[in-house]
Amino acid sequence: MYAKDESGSITLDPNNQTLTPKANYLFGIEGRLDLFRKKLSLEGEVSGAMLTRDTRDADLENKAIPDWVRNMIHPKISSSVDYSYTLKGTFNNEKSATKVTAGVRMLGPGYTSLGVPNLSTDKLEVKSKIEQKLSNNQISLTGELLWYRNNLIDWKRFTTSVTRLSFGAYFRFKGLPAVSVLFAPTFMKNNASSLSDKLDNKFFVTSVFTGYGYQKGDVNLYSSLSYFMNSSSNLDSVITDNTSVHNLVFSQSLNFMFPFSLNGSVGLSFARYPGDYSRIVSGDINAAYTSLDLLNYMIGFSTSYEKDKNKKNMLYIAASLGYKQYINFEIRGEKNLYHDWKSGVNNYDEFILKGIITSRF
């Protein structure tokens, strides 16, 4: 792949030394091998990239570079070259419902592609994942590992490494609520000698979700309960200063045989920050009605109460007109009341009217 800026396509200020015409060459080769009746597959890719930061610079004179190479890629004094590679293996046994993947990827610090300007480089990355289904796919277990580090050529002041783990379980038995559990810790650290640059952070995410759909007479109901926890600590933290957030939400929906539904939810949130603590109780209830499969109406009320700090109430009403997924017109009105008990200066009483047009083709 080859890309080159037209140097005369735009007019630049002579003092602009950042925006320069660039050129980019990429060379790559990839392959794949399937073994054991495609239960095992091995694949890989190697690519090299040369970036010229300013095509107006003088040619690079180096006798170690063959003439045919210079004539093909025209290296300049602002050119740099680097490479990347990816290796990946996948084992998939449909009979035992087992799937394992593992791979390694390296992106050199000088590897640059103008086609992917935000590509993260200077990184060696290892990824693996195992998936196992049991009891006729009613149980699904997963485990993942991601590890990477930077500073591959020791050109930075310190090296940073990240280890991310993830363990998940999903249970879905007939006649019982579905249950999903996830635990994902992340560890980030570096080898900086200076305490101000030292990094040793730990993040933990836990989520549990359960939901069940059932029918009572002519009404279809769905109940769900979810819990989410996120905590973190760093090198300078003590136990009492660790940050943690806990959210617990119960939701209930009722869908009638005619196009009418009721939905409600109640939530509790607890958050601890260095020197601060927050406890929030929130709730929402709304009713929706559909007419002629085109017109949708909704009215609802939500409230949020943060102990000793604030309270917010909102009454909202909305109407929308849409045709399948192609276009939708919506108008929504909100009446918001906010009471700031802590400082007493941020109270407000507002009315918001929104008009929204959405289209998708």
Protein Blocks (a to p, Z undefined) as FASTA:
>chain_A
ZZdddfklpccdfklmkbccdddddddddddddeehhlaccddddddddddfblkbccdd
dfklcfklmmmnopafkbccddddddddddddfknopacddddddddfklccfklmmbce
hiacddddddddeehhlaccddddddddehknopafbdcdddddddddddddehiacddd
dddddddddfbfblklpccdddddddddddddddehjaccdddddddddddddfkbcfkl
pccddddddddddddfbdcdddddddddddddehiacddddddddddddehhlaccdddd
dddddehkbccddddddddddehjlbccdddddddddddfknopmgccdddddddddddZ
Z
